[in-house]
């Protein structure tokens, strides 16, 4: 899953070398933290958060039917 998020983010930003994804596992959810360069933040979020919402949708669908929920945080 980390590779999918990295691939999507690297495709969007100008500085793909600064893309970093970390994974945290909580009791009932898996949290992926996406970090990008400050000047690329707007490209990952998009207008009114549309790109961020699309990334979250793709990740949740790719996660499948596992019992834990998935969350993507953009930092």
N, C-alpha and C positions, 0 to 999 in steps of 0.2 A: 504494500500500500504506500509506503514511503517513496518508493521509486515512481509510482504513478503521480503523486503530488509533486515530486521534484521535476518530473518530465513536463507536466503541465506548466508549472511556474517558470521553468527555464525557457519554455517556448514563448512566454509572454514578456519577459524582462530584458533590459539592455545589458545587465551584469549577471549572467547566469552563474558565474563563479561564486557569487555571494548568496546564492540560494541555499538554505539549510532547513532540513525538516527533522524534528525530533518527535519521538513517540513516548507518551506517558500512558500507563494503564491504571485506571481507577477501578473501583468496585464493579460498576455497571457500565462503564464506557471506556473507549479508547480515544485519547486526545492527541491529535497531530498538531504541532506548532510549526508554522511556516514563517521563516524569517527571510526577508529580502533587503536589498539596499534601500536606503531612505528615498532616493529619487525614483525607485521602481514600485513603491508602495501603491501609488495610484493606479498603475497598470494591472496590479494583481487584484485590487478591490473593484475597479471599474466604476462606471457611472451608477450612482445610487446602489452600489454593492452588487450589481448584476453578475460580474465575473466571479466574485467571491461566492455568491449563491450557487452559480453553476459548478464551481469546483466542489463545493460541499455536496451538491446533488450527485455528481459523478462518483465521488468517493463513497458516499453512502450506498449507492447502487452497486458499486464494485465490491463493497464489503460483504454483500450477500446476506444470508439469513442467519448469521451468527447472533447470539443472544445479546451481545454487548452493542451499545450504541456507539456511533462514530461522530467525532466533532473535530472540525478543522479551525484552528485559531491562527489568525494572521497577525504577526508582530512586526 
